[in-house]
Every structure is written in C-alpha cells, then in structure tokens.
Amino acid sequence: MATIHDVAQRAGVSPITVSRVINRSGYASQETRERVEAAVAELGYVPNRLARSLRSKRTHTLALVLTDITNPFFTTVARGVEDTASDAGYTVIFCNTDESENEEKKYLQVLLQQQVDGILLVPARSAPDSIDLIRKQHTPVVVLDRRVPSGVEVDTVRCENELGAYQLVRLLIELGHQRIAILSGPLGVSTAEDRLAGYRRAMREAGHAAEAQLVVYGLFNQASGAEMMRQILELEPRPTGIFAANNLIGIGALHAMQEAGLRVPEDMAVVSFDDLPPTLLTSPFFTVAAQPAYEMGQRATQLLLARLTGDASAPCQEIILPTELVVRQSSGQPRG
C-alpha cells in the first residue's frame, strides 16, 4: 500500500507538501498541486483518515439524520447538505429513522460513538431529548425542518409552515370552496401541527367551520394519504377541497380519488405542501406551497460548519425560510 512518503518521492516534493495538497490547507502552487494529484492517482494512495483524526481530533464527517429519506423533499435537503459539506472537505453519513424515536436514539448513539464532528437532525418527535444526548458529548447540532419547543437553545433552519398552509387554504377559499378537509401528518410532529394551525386560521378568518370530521391524521407517506382520502370520501356531503399536508400524502390522495372515479380539479380540488423535483415530473400538476429544500440543507450545513470553525458559544440562530405559493391545475373552482 502506497504511503505519503511514496507520493512525495514520486511528485518530487516533501511529505508536508503532499499533506497540504490533500487536505487543502496551506499554500501550494498550481503546478505542485497537479504533480501531487497525479502521483496520488498513479500510486492509488488513500489517506489514512483515522490517523489524521487522532492528530486533529476531527473526523471530517458530518451526519444527517432524516425521518424519511425516500421523500423527495428530504432527498433535495440531503443534496444541499452533501454539496456544502463536500466543498468544505467533509463527508456526510445519512441515517433514516422512519419517524421513530427509538431508531433516532439508536442512530445518534452510533454516530456519537463514531465521533462525527457534527449532526444535522430532523427530529422524529422528542427534539429536546435528542439534543440533550448530542450535547452531552459536546457535539455541535443543527435542527432542520422541525420547530423545537420554547426554551430549547439550538440552531434551527426551517420553513414558515403555518403561513404556507394558510396561503394554500386561503387560495381554495378564494376560489369558492367552503367545505375543505385537511389530510394531516402525525400528531406531535411540529410541521404537521403548524400546517394544521394554518388551515384552521384560514378557515376561521373566512367564517367556515373546521369540522372535526374534516381533519384526518395520518403519516407523511403515500399509503397514509390514500387511506385518509378514502375516509374523507365516505363523508356526506363530501368536501369540495382537500389540503394535503405534504407531497406524498397528496400523491396518495390523488390515487384514492382516481380509484373512486373522481377527477381533479373537476370533482374535487387538491392543494399540497411541498413540491416535487422537476426531474420526477414531466408536467407539474399540484398547486403547492414549495419549500426551498436545497437551501435548507445548505444553510443548515453552513451553520454547523460555523460552529465547528468559529465560536461554539455564540447565540443560537433560528433561520426561517419562506415558502412559495405555486398555482397549477389541481386547484379549480367548486362545481355548481
């Protein structure tokens, strides 16, 4: 196996120069960098990151703990995290909890044992418990997407969920809908709670009753969206408008409506929180409150890196990104 000394000899430089080029630290001319990189490639040299981490007390790894990595929203968040981390010389470990507090705790314990430099966390529910566990190991943490309880001091990056939901439901009301149902996410998850609050505010301001039977709780996935929609379709009279609390719920709801022979928006209008990436759609259909998912991952990683390289005791920041109302075909006027 090639060593750093072999690379130095092949490139005609000192080992310290090789180290500077590999670690992107210190000055080296472009010509020197090219010679070192060519020697690394020719010899198949792989830096010993373990030895380097023992010296620097850094592993140059970050962890991103997500609740559902199959959700295109979180996939885009992860890309923002990975790109920003890579530019700074860090690699990212991805973990998926499926909204399980037990899975989250198991992953965090493993990550802390592996001494990752920092953690980006989308908490399942008990954000304070997980944050406390991380901080006991003196590991920086940034919370993404979710709101933390009042009094919990931690850097957070999230979107304006309540306002985005309010704007979607307000749009349906302005189109003439009065009986509007919400297919909500799980109880106890802040994004679901905030979007429900936006729905209720819009209905209240318009003087429409947010009847209990029009509020259905489920999970943030397609199967749950379809099941919740089937419950709504049993109501008499049926609502004329549907607010799906995320994109996967919206897709599941659309499938259930198609099974029932209903058309969107002719028979029932549907709006959804979260957009889908253009790569997944040839013809975007849903009216949505779109979150800047890539920017969320990017900004959260920048915050975490600032903690690693700057003042770890500086006041915590809360970054709240705006959503964008994107109106498409799925939000039509009620019939008759």
C-alpha positions in Angstrom: 0.0 0.0 0.0 1.4 3.4 -1.0 2.3 5.9 1.7 2.5 9.6 1.8 6.3 9.3 1.5 5.9 7.3 -1.7 3.7 10.1 -3.1 6.2 12.8 -2.0 9.0 10.9 -3.7 7.0 10.4 -7.0 6.0 14.1 -7.1 9.4 15.4 -6.1 8.1 17.3 -3.0 8.1 16.9 0.8 5.5 14.9 2.7 4.2 18.1 4.3 3.5 19.5 0.8 1.6 16.4 -0.1 -0.4 16.8 3.1 -1.2 20.4 2.3 -2.5 19.5 -1.2 -4.6 16.5 0.1 -6.1 18.5 3.0 -6.4 21.7 1.1 -4.5 23.5 3.8 -1.7 25.9 3.3 -0.2 27.2 0.1 0.9 25.1 -2.9 1.4 26.3 -6.4 -1.0 25.0 -9.1 1.9 23.2 -10.8 2.8 21.5 -7.5 -0.8 20.5 -6.8 -1.1 18.9 -10.2 2.1 16.9 -9.7 0.9 15.7 -6.3 -2.6 14.8 -7.6 -1.0 12.9 -10.5 1.2 11.0 -8.1 -1.8 10.2 -5.8 -3.7 8.8 -8.8 -0.8 6.8 -10.2 0.0 5.2 -6.9 -3.6 4.7 -5.8 -2.8 6.5 -2.5 -5.6 6.6 0.1 -5.1 9.0 3.0 -5.3 7.5 6.5 -8.2 9.5 7.8 -8.1 7.7 11.1 -4.6 8.7 11.9 -5.3 12.2 10.8 -8.4 12.4 13.0 -6.4 11.2 16.0 -4.0 14.1 15.5 -6.6 16.8 14.8 -9.4 15.4 17.0 -11.6 15.7 13.9 -13.0 13.0 11.7 -14.2 15.4 8.9 -17.5 13.6 8.9 -21.0 15.0 9.5 -24.2 13.1 10.0 -27.6 13.9 8.5 -30.4 12.2 10.4 -33.7 12.2 8.4 -37.2 10.9 9.1 -37.9 9.7 5.6 -35.1 9.6 3.0 -37.5 8.4 0.3 -39.4 11.7 0.4 -38.2 13.9 -2.5 -38.2 16.9 -0.2 -35.6 15.3 2.1 -33.6 13.9 -0.8 -33.2 17.5 -2.0 -32.3 18.7 1.5 -29.7 15.9 1.6 -28.2 17.1 -1.7 -27.8 20.7 -0.2 -26.1 19.2 2.8 -23.8 17.0 0.9 -22.7 19.6 -1.6 -22.0 22.2 1.1 -20.1 19.7 3.3 -18.1 18.4 0.4 -17.0 21.9 -0.6 -15.6 22.3 2.9 -13.8 18.9 2.9 -16.4 16.9 4.9 -18.2 13.7 4.1 -21.7 13.0 5.2 -23.3 9.9 6.8 -27.0 9.6 6.1 -29.4 7.9 8.5 -33.2 7.3 8.2 -35.4 7.0 11.2 -38.9 6.5 9.7 -40.2 9.0 12.2 -39.2 6.5 15.0 -37.8 8.0 18.2 -36.2 4.6 19.1 -34.5 4.5 15.7 -33.3 8.1 16.1 -31.8 7.3 19.5 -30.0 4.2 18.2 -28.5 6.1 15.3 -27.4 9.0 17.5 -25.6 6.7 19.9 -23.8 5.0 17.0 -22.9 8.4 15.4 -21.6 9.8 18.7 -19.5 6.6 19.2 -18.0 7.1 15.8 -17.2 10.7 16.8 -18.7 12.5 13.9 -17.8 16.2 14.0 -21.4 17.5 13.9 -25.0 16.3 13.5 -27.8 17.7 11.3 -31.1 16.4 12.8 -34.7 16.2 11.6 -36.1 15.0 14.9 -38.9 12.5 15.0 -40.6 14.0 18.0 -38.6 14.4 21.2 -36.2 17.0 20.0 -35.1 18.1 23.5 -34.1 14.5 24.5 -32.0 14.0 21.3 -30.4 17.4 21.5 -29.5 16.8 25.1 -28.0 13.4 24.2 -25.8 15.0 21.5 -24.7 18.0 23.6 -23.6 15.7 26.5 -20.9 14.6 24.0 -20.0 18.2 23.2 -21.0 17.6 19.6 -22.5 20.6 17.6 -26.0 20.0 16.3 -28.4 21.9 14.0 -32.1 21.0 13.8 -33.7 21.0 10.3 -37.3 21.3 9.2 -38.9 21.0 12.6 -39.7 23.6 15.2 -38.2 23.0 18.7 -40.1 23.7 21.9 -39.7 27.2 23.5 -36.7 27.4 25.8 -34.6 24.8 23.8 -31.5 26.6 22.7 -30.3 25.1 19.4 -29.5 26.3 15.9 -32.5 25.6 13.6 -33.4 26.0 9.9 -37.0 25.5 8.9 -39.7 26.9 6.7 -42.7 29.0 7.5 -45.1 26.1 7.7 -48.1 27.9 9.2 -48.1 30.7 6.7 -47.6 28.4 3.7 -50.6 26.3 4.8 -52.7 29.4 5.4 -52.0 30.6 1.9 -52.9 27.3 0.3 -56.2 27.1 2.2 -56.9 30.7 1.6 -56.5 30.1 -2.2 -59.1 27.4 -2.0 -61.5 29.7 -0.2 -60.9 32.5 -2.7 -61.8 30.0 -5.4 -65.2 29.5 -3.7 -64.6 26.4 -1.6 -66.2 26.4 1.9 -66.1 22.7 2.9 -62.3 21.9 2.9 -60.7 18.9 4.5 -57.1 18.5 5.7 -55.1 15.3 5.4 -52.7 16.0 8.2 -49.4 14.4 9.3 -48.7 12.7 12.7 -49.8 14.2 16.0 -46.8 15.6 17.9 -44.8 16.5 14.8 -44.3 20.2 14.6 -44.6 20.5 10.8 -48.0 18.8 10.9 -49.1 20.9 13.9 -48.1 24.2 12.2 -49.7 23.3 8.9 -52.9 22.4 10.7 -52.8 25.7 12.5 -52.5 27.5 9.1 -55.5 25.6 7.9 -57.6 26.4 10.9 -56.6 30.1 10.7 -57.7 30.4 7.1 -61.0 28.6 7.8 -61.7 30.7 10.9 -61.0 34.0 9.2 -63.3 33.1 6.3 -66.1 32.1 8.8 -66.1 28.5 7.8 -66.3 25.7 10.3 -63.3 23.5 10.6 -65.4 20.4 11.5 -63.7 17.6 13.4 -64.6 15.1 10.7 -62.8 17.2 8.1 -59.5 16.9 10.0 -57.9 13.5 9.5 -54.5 12.5 11.0 -52.0 10.1 9.4 -48.4 9.7 8.4 -46.4 11.6 5.9 -46.5 8.9 3.2 -48.5 7.8 0.1 -50.2 4.9 1.8 -51.5 7.0 4.6 -52.6 9.7 2.2 -54.7 7.2 0.2 -56.2 5.8 3.5 -57.1 9.3 4.8 -58.6 10.2 1.4 -60.8 7.1 1.5 -62.1 8.2 4.9 -62.9 11.7 3.5 -64.8 10.2 0.5 -67.2 8.4 2.9 -68.4 11.8 4.2 -71.8 13.3 3.2 -71.7 15.9 1.9 -68.2 15.5 0.6 -65.7 18.4 0.9 -65.0 20.2 -2.4 -61.4 21.0 -1.5 -58.5 19.0 0.0 -55.4 20.3 1.7 -52.7 17.5 1.8 -50.1 18.3 4.5 -47.2 17.1 2.3 -46.4 15.9 -1.2 -46.6 12.2 -0.5 -49.9 12.5 1.2 -51.1 14.4 -1.8 -50.0 11.7 -4.2 -51.7 9.0 -2.1 -54.9 11.1 -2.0 -54.9 11.5 -5.8 -54.6 7.7 -6.3 -57.6 7.1 -4.0 -59.6 9.7 -5.8 -58.7 8.1 -9.2 -59.8 4.7 -7.8 -63.1 6.2 -6.9 -63.5 7.6 -10.4 -63.1 11.3 -9.3 -61.3 13.9 -11.3 -59.0 16.7 -10.0 -59.9 19.5 -10.0 -63.3 18.9 -11.8 -64.8 16.9 -8.9 -62.6 18.0 -6.1 -59.7 20.4 -5.8 -56.4 19.4 -4.1 -53.5 21.5 -2.8 -50.4 20.2 -1.2 -47.5 21.3 1.0 -44.1 20.6 -0.7 -43.4 20.4 -4.4 -41.8 17.5 -6.3 -38.5 17.9 -8.1 -38.8 18.7 -11.8 -36.8 15.5 -12.6 -39.8 13.5 -11.3 -42.5 15.3 -13.2 -42.9 15.9 -16.9 -46.0 18.0 -16.3 -46.3 19.5 -12.8 -49.9 19.3 -11.6 -50.3 20.1 -7.9 -50.8 23.6 -6.5 -48.3 23.7 -3.7 -46.5 25.7 -1.0 -43.0 24.9 -2.2 -40.1 24.9 0.3 -36.6 25.8 -0.7 -35.3 22.3 0.3 -31.8 22.6 -1.2 -31.3 26.0 0.5 -32.5 24.5 3.8 -29.8 21.8 3.6 -27.2 24.3 2.5 -28.0 26.9 5.3 -28.1 24.2 8.0 -24.7 22.9 7.0 -23.2 26.3 6.9 -24.5 26.9 10.4 -23.0 23.6 11.6 -19.6 24.3 9.9 -19.6 27.8 11.5 -19.9 26.1 14.9 -17.0 23.8 14.1 -14.7 26.5 12.9 -15.9 29.5 14.9 -17.3 30.4 18.4 -19.2 27.4 19.6 -20.7 29.5 22.5 -22.2 32.2 20.2 -26.0 32.7 20.5 -28.1 30.1 18.6 -29.7 31.1 15.4 -33.2 30.4 14.1 -33.4 30.7 10.3 -37.0 30.6 8.9 -37.2 30.4 5.1 -40.2 31.5 3.1 -42.4 29.1 1.1 -43.6 29.9 -2.4 -47.2 29.5 -3.5 -47.2 27.8 -6.9 -50.6 27.7 -8.5 -51.3 24.8 -11.0 -54.2 22.8 -12.4 -55.2 20.9 -9.2 -56.9 23.9 -7.5 -60.0 24.6 -9.5 -63.3 26.1 -8.5 -66.1 24.0 -6.9 -68.7 22.6 -9.3 -72.1 24.3 -9.5 
